[in-house]
Amino acid sequence: MEDKEFILQRICNFAGQEFDPNSDEQVENILRKKFNVYLPQRRSMNDSLVSCISDHEIIKLIKEYRGVE
């Protein structure tokens, strides 16, 4: 796994602003407002990220940051 700080920088660069990728609310807001991505409803944000079918690089990075596969 890459350095978390480096992954965080890449995530914030994609989003064009700083935010906490561990915050479910912030992740959902960024994905909706900046990328027009609506995550499927699941039990947890991690489950939603895993089941999301999207080619947005930021989703891959957020999953990597959170350690979700």
N, CA, C and O of each residue as an XYZ file, in Angstrom:
276
protein
N       0.847     -1.195      0.000
C       0.000      0.000      0.000
C       0.880      1.242      0.000
O       1.874      1.320      0.721
N       0.495      2.204     -0.819
C       1.257      3.448     -0.885
C       1.123      4.212      0.424
O       0.241      3.926      1.234
N       1.990      5.168      0.620
C       1.947      6.022      1.793
C       0.596      6.739      1.872
O       0.167      7.362      0.900
N      -0.070      6.654      3.017
C      -1.409      7.255      3.165
C      -1.406      8.759      2.918
O      -2.366      9.299      2.370
N      -0.347      9.428      3.314
C      -0.267     10.874      3.112
C      -0.232     11.208      1.623
O      -0.858     12.173      1.186
N       0.500     10.413      0.845
C       0.561     10.613     -0.599
C      -0.806     10.359     -1.236
O      -1.238     11.112     -2.109
N      -1.482      9.299     -0.797
C      -2.816      8.994     -1.310
C      -3.775     10.127     -0.969
O      -4.591     10.522     -1.802
N      -3.681     10.652      0.252
C      -4.527     11.772      0.673
C      -4.303     12.990     -0.222
O      -5.265     13.654     -0.610
N      -3.062     13.288     -0.551
C      -2.753     14.405     -1.444
C      -3.384     14.194     -2.818
O      -3.943     15.127     -3.395
N      -3.299     12.983     -3.340
C      -3.888     12.685     -4.646
C      -5.405     12.834     -4.608
O      -6.005     13.373     -5.539
N      -6.024     12.356     -3.528
C      -7.480     12.472     -3.376
C      -7.888     13.945     -3.376
O      -8.813     14.336     -4.089
N      -7.205     14.752     -2.585
C      -7.541     16.176     -2.484
C      -7.271     16.900     -3.803
O      -8.000     17.828     -4.154
N      -6.233     16.488     -4.539
C      -5.968     17.072     -5.856
C      -7.103     16.773     -6.822
O      -7.545     17.659     -7.552
N      -7.576     15.542     -6.832
C      -8.707     15.185     -7.695
C      -9.939     15.987     -7.331
O     -10.654     16.472     -8.208
N     -10.190     16.129     -6.028
C     -11.397     16.823     -5.565
C     -11.283     18.330     -5.719
O     -12.297     19.025     -5.789
N     -10.066     18.839     -5.773
C      -9.877     20.282     -5.872
C     -10.062     20.991     -4.546
O     -10.176     22.216     -4.497
N     -10.092     20.222     -3.480
C     -10.205     20.788     -2.133
C      -9.805     19.734     -1.116
O      -9.774     18.540     -1.411
N      -9.501     20.197      0.075
C      -9.142     19.276      1.139
C     -10.393     18.774      1.834
O     -11.340     19.527      2.058
N     -10.385     17.496      2.170
C     -11.463     16.891      2.947
C     -10.939     15.612      3.569
O      -9.857     15.140      3.222
N     -11.713     15.050      4.492
C     -11.311     13.843      5.201
C     -11.931     12.621      4.528
O     -13.145     12.431      4.605
N     -11.115     11.781      3.866
C     -11.649     10.602      3.194
C     -12.223      9.558      4.158
O     -12.877      8.609      3.727
N     -11.983      9.730      5.436
C     -12.561      8.825      6.429
C     -13.948      9.273      6.867
O     -14.659      8.522      7.534
N     -14.335     10.479      6.501
C     -15.655     11.001      6.851
C     -16.667     10.589      5.785
O     -16.593     11.028      4.637
N     -17.612      9.738      6.183
C     -18.626      9.279      5.236
C     -19.383     10.445      4.616
O     -19.619     10.465      3.408
N     -19.758     11.404      5.432
C     -20.533     12.557      4.955
C     -19.735     13.381      3.940
O     -20.263     13.770      2.898
N     -18.471     13.642      4.246
C     -17.647     14.433      3.339
C     -17.404     13.696      2.021
O     -17.438     14.304      0.951
N     -17.161     12.392      2.100
C     -16.945     11.599      0.885
C     -18.193     11.640      0.008
O     -18.102     11.869     -1.198
N     -19.343     11.420      0.608
C     -20.588     11.428     -0.155
C     -20.838     12.789     -0.805
O     -21.239     12.859     -1.967
N     -20.603     13.869     -0.058
C     -20.800     15.217     -0.606
C     -19.857     15.504     -1.770
O     -20.280     16.035     -2.797
N     -18.599     15.160     -1.614
C     -17.616     15.396     -2.683
C     -18.003     14.610     -3.935
O     -18.003     15.153     -5.040
N     -18.331     13.336     -3.757
C     -18.660     12.510     -4.915
C     -19.901     13.024     -5.629
O     -19.955     13.009     -6.859
N     -20.889     13.475     -4.885
C     -22.118     13.981     -5.509
C     -21.908     15.333     -6.176
O     -22.276     15.526     -7.335
N     -21.316     16.267     -5.441
C     -21.216     17.639     -5.939
C     -20.148     17.816     -7.008
O     -20.372     18.523     -7.990
N     -19.004     17.193     -6.838
C     -17.892     17.403     -7.772
C     -17.903     16.429     -8.949
O     -17.513     16.787    -10.060
N     -18.352     15.196     -8.700
C     -18.212     14.159     -9.719
C     -19.547     13.573    -10.186
O     -19.576     12.704    -11.057
N     -20.644     14.049     -9.608
C     -21.974     13.575     -9.960
C     -22.087     12.049     -9.844
O     -22.709     11.392    -10.679
N     -21.472     11.502     -8.786
C     -21.510     10.065     -8.517
C     -22.402      9.840     -7.303
O     -22.181     10.402     -6.230
N     -23.401      9.015     -7.501
C     -24.301      8.654     -6.404
C     -24.023      7.208     -6.033
O     -24.197      6.301     -6.847
N     -23.592      7.005     -4.801
C     -23.244      5.665     -4.351
C     -24.492      4.841     -4.066
O     -25.498      5.378     -3.601
N     -24.434      3.548     -4.342
C     -25.564      2.695     -3.993
C     -25.701      2.623     -2.470
O     -24.709      2.676     -1.743
N     -26.927      2.502     -2.008
C     -27.155      2.444     -0.570
C     -26.785      1.064     -0.048
O     -27.288      0.050     -0.530
N     -25.918      1.037      0.924
C     -25.481     -0.200      1.566
C     -25.406      0.047      3.064
O     -25.682      1.148      3.539
N     -25.034     -0.978      3.791
C     -24.940     -0.862      5.257
C     -23.901      0.160      5.701
O     -24.106      0.881      6.677
N     -22.791      0.217      4.982
C     -21.726      1.152      5.363
C     -21.196      1.862      4.120
O     -21.419      1.428      2.990
N     -20.498      2.948      4.357
C     -19.893      3.693      3.249
C     -18.881      2.803      2.523
O     -18.792      2.844      1.296
N     -18.127      2.010      3.263
C     -17.155      1.122      2.623
C     -17.841      0.136      1.693
O     -17.351     -0.110      0.590
N     -18.969     -0.437      2.115
C     -19.724     -1.344      1.251
C     -20.225     -0.615      0.006
O     -20.207     -1.167     -1.094
N     -20.669      0.616      0.185
C     -21.145      1.413     -0.951
C     -20.017      1.687     -1.943
O     -20.210      1.596     -3.155
N     -18.844      2.020     -1.422
C     -17.691      2.281     -2.288
C     -17.303      1.037     -3.076
O     -16.998      1.115     -4.266
N     -17.318     -0.111     -2.401
C     -16.944     -1.361     -3.056
C     -17.927     -1.715     -4.162
O     -17.526     -2.186     -5.227
N     -19.209     -1.491     -3.915
C     -20.223     -1.891     -4.894
C     -20.461     -0.842     -5.976
O     -21.232     -1.074     -6.907
N     -19.807      0.306     -5.859
C     -19.979      1.371     -6.846
C     -19.250      1.001     -8.135
O     -18.072      0.646     -8.129
N     -19.984      1.095     -9.229
C     -19.381      0.858    -10.541
C     -19.120      2.230    -11.154
O     -20.035      2.903    -11.629
N     -17.865      2.623    -11.133
C     -17.500      3.932    -11.655
C     -16.053      3.894    -12.108
O     -15.236      3.150    -11.566
N     -15.751      4.702    -13.101
C     -14.374      4.764    -13.574
C     -13.635      5.972    -13.007
O     -12.551      6.318    -13.477
N     -14.223      6.614    -11.993
C     -13.558      7.756    -11.381
C     -12.376      7.300    -10.528
O     -12.519      6.467     -9.633
N     -11.238      7.852    -10.819
C     -10.013      7.513    -10.098
C     -10.141      7.814     -8.607
O      -9.554      7.110     -7.785
N     -10.899      8.849     -8.250
C     -10.996      9.243     -6.844
C     -11.638      8.139     -5.995
O     -11.290      7.988     -4.824
N     -12.554      7.376     -6.559
C     -13.183      6.291     -5.797
C     -12.157      5.209     -5.484
O     -12.109      4.688     -4.369
N     -11.346      4.879     -6.468
C     -10.277      3.896     -6.250
C      -9.324      4.385     -5.151
O      -8.919      3.614     -4.282
N      -8.979      5.659     -5.200
C      -8.061      6.211     -4.200
C      -8.681      6.227     -2.800
O      -8.003      5.925     -1.817
N      -9.958      6.577     -2.710
C     -10.623      6.599     -1.402
C     -10.681      5.182     -0.826
O     -10.437      4.980      0.363
N     -11.004      4.209     -1.675
C     -11.029      2.819     -1.203
C      -9.645      2.394     -0.730
O      -9.513      1.728      0.297
N      -8.624      2.776     -1.473
C      -7.257      2.431     -1.092
C      -6.883      3.110      0.231
O      -6.276      2.487      1.102
N      -7.244      4.377      0.373
C      -6.960      5.133      1.599
C      -7.623      4.475      2.802
O      -7.016      4.358      3.867
N      -8.868      4.048      2.627
C      -9.617      3.433      3.723
C      -9.237      1.969      3.943
O      -9.648      1.363      4.933
N      -8.465      1.406      3.036
C      -8.063      0.008      3.165
C      -9.186     -0.958      2.834
O      -9.263     -2.049      3.399
N     -10.066     -0.551      1.908
C     -11.226     -1.346      1.518
C     -10.945     -1.995      0.169
O     -10.340     -1.385     -0.712
N     -11.389     -3.234      0.019
C     -11.202     -3.908     -1.273
C     -12.510     -4.288     -1.879
O     -12.543     -4.864     -2.966
